[in-house]
Amino acid sequence: MPSLSLRINLDPDGRIGPGKIELLEQIAAFGSISAAARGMKMSYKHAWDLVEEMNELFGKPVVSAQTGGKRGGGAQLTPVGLAVVSRFRAIERAANAVAEQHISALQAEIDAA
């Protein structure tokens, strides 16, 4: 079945899409950038680079991280990060609702071919 994938261009060089939103959701779920990275099978550095990119893009931190050694540290979404995830998912739901009949029609065309 065809599906819709949403990417939002925020400025000439910045965008958010399913991958960055999933990273934020994983950070919120695990309370850790490294655990989120492991869960998504990406390096900690790549995850941290994406977080930094989003922090710059929104002009405010989307993740609050505390450094620490054994049993220390952790990360959580800031109010901005929570809002970004919430808004993206709302836009995604709205786009899917509008596109649903067209996606079904496209699938019917594929099936008829």
C-alpha positions as CSV (number, residue, x, y, z in Angstrom):
1,M,0.0,0.0,0.0
2,P,1.4,3.4,-0.8
3,S,2.0,5.7,2.1
4,L,2.7,9.4,2.7
5,S,6.0,10.5,4.2
6,L,6.1,14.1,5.5
7,R,9.1,16.4,5.5
8,I,8.8,20.0,6.5
9,N,11.3,22.6,5.1
10,L,11.7,25.3,7.7
11,D,14.3,27.4,6.1
12,P,16.7,27.0,3.1
13,D,19.0,24.7,5.0
14,G,16.7,23.2,7.7
15,R,14.1,20.6,7.7
16,I,12.4,18.1,10.0
17,G,11.0,14.7,9.0
18,P,10.1,11.3,10.4
19,G,13.7,10.4,11.4
20,K,14.4,13.5,13.5
21,I,10.9,13.2,15.1
22,E,11.4,9.6,15.9
23,L,14.8,10.5,17.5
24,L,13.0,13.0,19.7
25,E,10.3,10.5,20.6
26,Q,13.0,7.9,21.5
27,I,14.9,10.4,23.6
28,A,11.6,11.1,25.4
29,A,10.9,7.4,25.9
30,F,14.3,6.4,27.1
31,G,15.5,9.5,28.8
32,S,18.8,9.2,27.0
33,I,20.4,10.2,23.7
34,S,22.6,7.2,23.6
35,A,19.7,4.8,24.3
36,A,17.7,6.5,21.6
37,A,20.6,6.2,19.1
38,R,21.0,2.5,19.9
39,G,17.3,1.9,19.5
40,M,17.5,3.5,16.0
41,K,20.7,1.8,15.1
42,M,22.7,5.0,14.7
43,S,25.8,6.3,16.3
44,Y,25.7,8.5,19.4
45,K,27.6,11.1,17.5
46,H,25.0,11.1,14.6
47,A,22.2,11.4,17.1
48,W,23.9,14.2,19.0
49,D,24.6,16.0,15.7
50,L,20.9,15.8,14.7
51,V,19.9,17.2,18.2
52,E,22.3,20.1,17.8
53,E,21.0,20.7,14.2
54,M,17.5,20.9,15.6
55,N,18.6,23.2,18.5
56,E,20.1,25.6,16.0
57,L,17.1,25.3,13.6
58,F,14.6,26.2,16.3
59,G,16.8,28.8,18.0
60,K,16.3,27.1,21.4
61,P,17.2,23.6,22.8
62,V,14.8,20.8,21.8
63,V,16.6,18.4,24.2
64,S,18.0,19.1,27.7
65,A,20.9,16.8,28.4
66,Q,22.8,16.3,31.6
67,T,26.3,14.8,31.5
68,G,27.2,12.2,34.0
69,G,29.2,9.1,34.6
70,K,27.9,5.9,36.0
71,R,24.2,6.2,36.7
72,G,24.3,9.9,35.9
73,G,23.3,12.0,33.0
74,G,20.2,11.6,30.9
75,A,18.2,13.7,28.5
76,Q,14.7,14.9,28.1
77,L,12.7,17.0,25.7
78,T,12.3,20.7,26.4
79,P,8.9,22.4,26.0
80,V,10.1,23.3,22.5
81,G,11.0,19.7,21.7
82,L,7.7,18.5,23.0
83,A,5.9,21.1,20.8
84,V,7.9,20.2,17.7
85,V,6.9,16.5,18.1
86,S,3.3,17.3,18.8
87,R,2.9,19.7,15.9
88,F,4.7,17.4,13.5
89,R,2.5,14.5,14.4
90,A,-0.6,16.7,14.1
91,I,0.4,17.9,10.7
92,E,1.2,14.3,9.7
93,R,-2.3,13.1,10.8
94,A,-4.0,15.9,9.0
95,A,-2.0,15.3,5.8
96,N,-2.8,11.5,6.0
97,A,-6.5,12.2,6.5
98,V,-6.6,14.4,3.4
99,A,-4.5,12.1,1.3
100,E,-6.2,8.8,2.3
101,Q,-8.7,8.6,-0.5
102,H,-6.1,9.5,-3.1
103,I,-3.7,6.9,-1.7
104,S,-6.4,4.3,-1.9
105,A,-7.2,5.3,-5.5
106,L,-3.5,5.0,-6.3
107,Q,-3.3,1.5,-4.9
108,A,-6.4,0.6,-7.0
109,E,-4.5,1.8,-10.0
110,I,-1.5,-0.3,-9.1
111,D,-3.7,-3.3,-8.5
112,A,-5.5,-2.9,-11.8
113,A,-2.2,-2.7,-13.8
